[in-house]
Amino acid sequence: MLAIDGGVPEIQELASYPWPKRRAAWQDRMMQQFMSGKLSVYDKSGVIAEFEDSWSELHDIDFSLVTNSGTAALHSAFYGIGLGPGDEVLCPTYTFFATAAPLFQLGALPVLVDSLPDGSFDVTAAAALVTERTKAMVITHMWGLPGHMDAIVEFAAAHGLDLVEDCSHAHGARYRGRLVGTFGAAGAWSLQTQKLVAAGEGGVLSTRRRDVYDRAQLLGHFNKRAMKEMDPAGPLYDYASTGIGLKYRAHPLGIAFAVGQIEELDGWVRGKQPYAARIADCFGRLPGVTPLTMSDPERVSAHYALLFDVDPELLPGGRDWLVRACNAEGIDDVDIPKATSPLHTLHLFQRPISPVTTYDRDCIRTDFPVADALASRTFKISVPCGPSGFEDEDERYYQAVLRTVDKLVAHLATAGAGAELSEAVHR
Ligand SMILES: Cc1ncc(COP(=O)(O)O)c(C=O)c1O
C-alpha cells in the first residue's frame, strides 16, 4: 500500500539530495582564512581575488566581482548598465522574483514576458512588449537549461537592448559549448547554499565591460576596493571613497568554502547528464509524466533541477497527487517550486512600487498561458552528479528515487487503467 494511503514509507533516510558536498580541502581553506584573521576583505585580494580570477578564467571574461548574494549581483548588473527611473526591462515571468526585483530599487520597471514550454525566454512573446522605454532584457536559464541564445542575442541586438543573464540555476551550463553568463552585458550567479557553486550566501557578477564593472564597484564596494578598481579617469571616480549608500561585500569564509568548487564544476555538470537521463527514464514510466528541461545537442543543462510536466488527463490526480505520493514515501526532493511562482501572480508585480519613483505603467501587459501551465502542471527534482568521493551517496539517493517510483508504477499497474489510484486522488 502506498504511504499516502497509510502504507509504510519506502524510504526512511536520504529524503533530499545532500548538497553542498563537504570536502576536507574546502574546510582547510576555510580554516586557513579563519586563522588568518582576515574576516573582512576590503579590496580585490586574498580569497576574494582568487575566486574572481578563477571565475573570470573559467568563463574567459575580463571582470568578475564577488558580492554577498545573487540578488546583489543582479542589482549591481542593472546599475552597471545604467538603468534608472523611466526605463523598462523585459523580464521572464517564469523565474524567481529576485531576477527582476532589484529593478525596483533603481526605479526601472520589469515588463513580464511569457516563456517557451521548456521554461526558457520567448523572444516572440517579448517582441510585442518592446516600447520606446525598453532599455534592457534579463533572462534566467531556468533549472540550469540555457535559453536559446542565438535568438536571444539577435533579439537584444535588433532592439538595441543590454542583455543580463541570471545564471543562478546554471553554473557551468553551456550553449553551443560556450558558458552561460558570457553572452550579454553581464552575467549574475547566486552562490546561495543550494546552488551548484555554494558559498552559503554570496553571488558573483561577470562582465567584459569596464563601465559595468566600475559602476558595480561603486554600488557595493566603496573605499579601498572601488578606489583601486575603478578607472580614475571614469565619470564616477570621485564617489569611489564613499560609494552611494550600499555595501555588497561577501563574507570571506563563505567564499573560502566555495573557491575550490570552481575547478570541479565542469565535472559536476558532466556527471549530472547520465543521472538526468536515468531520472527521466525512471519517472517516464508513469503515464503522462514528461521531462521538460533535458539537455539537447545545443544546450547542456547544469541540471540545478530537472523539471517534469504531468498531464492530469493521463495521470489521475495529476502533479499534486504525484508529489504528495513521493513525499509520503520519504522523498522530499520531488517538489512544486512555490518560491518560483510566476511573477505575474505576485503582489509586487501586480502593484509595483519603488523607493525612488512612482510608476505610471504596469509590469503585466499580456497573458501568460505557458508560464501558468508550467506553474500548475510541473514538479522538479534534484539531479545528482556523483563527485569523486561521493559516488555512493549520490547513487543511494538515485536508488531511493527509483524505489519510490517503482512502488508507484506497481501500484498503478494493480489499480488498473481508470481505476481508483489512491484515496488521495479523490481528496
Ligand atoms: C533564478 C534566481 N535568481 C536570483 C536568485 C537570488 O540569489 P540569492 O538568494 O543569492 O540572492 C536566486 C536564488 O535563489 C535564483 O534562484
The ligand as an SDF file (V2000), in Angstrom:
LIG
                    3D

 16 16  0  0  0  0  0  0  0  0999 V2000
   16.9240   32.3800  -10.5030 C   0  0  0  0  0  0  0  0  0  0  0  0
   17.4290   33.0650   -9.2650 C   0  0  0  0  0  0  0  0  0  0  0  0
   17.7640   34.3620   -9.3410 N   0  0  0  0  0  0  0  0  0  0  0  0
   18.2490   35.0260   -8.2820 C   0  0  0  0  0  0  0  0  0  0  0  0
   18.3940   34.4160   -7.0590 C   0  0  0  0  0  0  0  0  0  0  0  0
   18.8440   35.2220   -5.8900 C   0  0  0  0  0  0  0  0  0  0  0  0
   20.0260   34.7780   -5.3250 O   0  0  0  0  0  0  0  0  0  0  0  0
   20.3400   34.9920   -3.7770 P   0  0  0  0  0  0  0  0  0  0  0  0
   19.3980   34.1470   -2.9930 O   0  0  0  0  0  0  0  0  0  0  0  0
   21.7680   34.5580   -3.6440 O   0  0  0  0  0  0  0  0  0  0  0  0
   20.1790   36.4520   -3.5000 O   0  0  0  0  0  0  0  0  0  0  0  0
   18.0880   33.0670   -6.9320 C   0  0  0  0  0  0  0  0  0  0  0  0
   18.3070   32.3820   -5.6560 C   0  0  0  0  0  0  0  0  0  0  0  0
   17.6370   31.7050   -5.0410 O   0  0  0  0  0  0  0  0  0  0  0  0
   17.5630   32.3670   -8.0580 C   0  0  0  0  0  0  0  0  0  0  0  0
   17.2090   31.0810   -7.9830 O   0  0  0  0  0  0  0  0  0  0  0  0
  1  2  1  0
  2  3  1  0
  2 15  2  0
  3  4  2  0
  4  5  1  0
  5  6  1  0
  5 12  2  0
  6  7  1  0
  7  8  1  0
  8  9  2  0
  8 10  1  0
  8 11  1  0
 12 13  1  0
 12 15  1  0
 13 14  2  0
 15 16  1  0
M  END
$$$$
